[in-house]
């Protein structure tokens, strides 16, 4: 503001006081509690916007967007208006709607056919994977994914969201697994109306989650996607908030249950000092968790020194994943803890992330693959294992999924590593214990049988 002058247009995020109490919606059946949470968040935000609307108009605000997921509004105003708005009753804070750089420029435009409509593979072209002929890579066998496939748990009935650079929906391993429809793709920048990935990072990470059983942990899961960065490789904070918000209610109708079960987020905030604690998206992540949506973050690649955790992966309670190699040793580049936010163990779990074979940009539908390394490839293993667990126990909560992943993770260099088979056993034990407790409670509360005269 000081640099640009008092009347320069300034993009900001205004947060209100008295947020919705998320804990009030953390119990009960997922669909019903999620619907009640969405209605509460959206109605709360609408009341705030109606109350402050006249003031925003008087101060010259433009481009006002509701960020109901965090009890906030995003808009642009002359810099001189910021202090006036910050002094209003009910305003908790006003922050710059800063930009995040996605690493390098994405300048390949989204493909369009001759009619000017974005082209994408049909969702009805998928064929069932042939597990008998599959040759799973070392990464899949080391986490025991094939053992769960043999039990019939392949990700069926589960929706995984990719929050990344996009997705190449024409790749044979991903073609037909896109859920499809207007509630299955979101580009907050308005540049790609249908799935598109100019960089390849998102395609690579999603290939690990649900590609063919040679490369994918949960080959029969379906996917939806959020395109994180624009054609210049940038995203504003409000863009990312809108992405999280869309994941909670993809079709904009709280009465329909179309949110994903798991979100894979193989990214971190760039341009910040290594080891920083940035809580910008803490409220988003808590809201998704309360709605029954599991979120998995890559730990980052700023190791091997300690105190190199990255945000949002180092936020309290977030499932962060570091990389290990074929020898089960932690990858040198994996970011290390403790977490800069709460000094907890970081990363929370380890998964294969060195020389992992996965899908790459297909350039029009060709079966293209690459071998890559990094925590961005480790996180999708955990997302995929959660999809397998949900195939076995569709009603499992986020807390149960995370506890199973951690309970089934043998120690490796002082940190835990993912083991799908052990995680399944842990989750099964949890549900057996709950069932036994319910039976016992029913016996105690049931009246004694009447005696026969």
QUIMORA-V644691 format. One record per residue. SS is DSSP state (hx for helix, st for strand, lp for the rest). Layout:
SS + SS
This chain:
lp + lp + lp + lp + lp + lp + lp + lp + st + st + st + st + st + st + st + st + lp + lp + lp + lp + lp + hx + hx + hx + hx + lp + lp + lp + lp + hx + hx + hx + hx + hx + hx + hx + hx + hx + hx + hx + hx + hx + hx + hx + hx + hx + hx + hx + hx + hx + hx + hx + hx + hx + hx + hx + hx + hx + lp + lp + lp + st + st + st + st + st + st + hx + hx + hx + lp + st + st + st + st + st + st + st + hx + hx + hx + hx + hx + hx + hx + hx + lp + lp + lp + lp + st + st + st + st + st + st + lp + lp + st + st + st + lp + lp + lp + lp + lp + lp + lp + lp + lp + lp + st + lp + lp + lp + lp + lp + st + lp + lp + lp + lp + lp + lp + lp + lp + lp + lp + lp + lp + lp + lp + lp + lp + lp + lp + lp + hx + hx + hx + hx + hx + lp + lp + hx + hx + hx + hx + hx + hx + lp + lp + lp + lp + lp + lp + lp + lp + st + st + st + st + st + st + lp + lp + lp + lp + lp + lp + lp + lp + lp + lp + lp + lp + lp + st + lp + lp + lp + lp + lp + lp + st + st + st + lp + lp + lp + lp + lp + lp + lp + lp + lp + lp + lp + lp + lp + hx + hx + hx + hx + hx + hx + hx + hx + hx + hx + lp + lp + lp + lp + lp + lp + lp + lp + lp + lp + lp + st + st + st + st + st + st + lp + lp + lp + lp + lp + lp + st + st + st + hx + hx + hx + hx + hx + hx + hx + hx + hx + hx + hx + hx + lp + lp + lp + lp + lp + lp + lp + lp + lp + lp + lp + lp + lp + st + st + st + st + lp + lp + lp + lp + lp + lp + lp + lp + lp + lp + lp + lp + lp + lp + lp + lp + hx + hx + hx + hx + hx + hx + hx + hx + hx + lp + lp + lp + st + st + st + st + st + lp + lp + lp + lp + lp + lp + lp + lp + lp + lp + lp + lp + lp + lp + lp + lp + lp + lp + lp + lp + st + st + st + st + st + st + lp + lp + lp + lp + lp + st + lp + lp + lp + lp + lp + lp + lp + lp + lp + lp + lp + lp + lp + lp + lp + lp + lp + lp + st + st + st + st + lp + lp + lp + st + st + st + st + lp + lp + lp + lp + lp + lp + lp + lp + lp + st + st + st + st + lp + lp + hx + hx + hx + hx + hx + hx + hx + hx + hx + hx + hx + hx + hx + hx + hx + hx + hx + hx + lp + lp + lp + lp + lp + hx + hx + hx + hx + hx + hx + hx + hx + hx + hx + lp + lp + lp + st + st + lp + lp + st + st + st + lp + lp + hx + hx + hx + hx + hx + hx + hx + hx + hx + hx + hx + hx + hx + hx + hx + hx + hx + hx + hx + hx + hx + hx + hx + hx + hx + hx + lp + lp + lp + lp + lp + lp + lp + lp
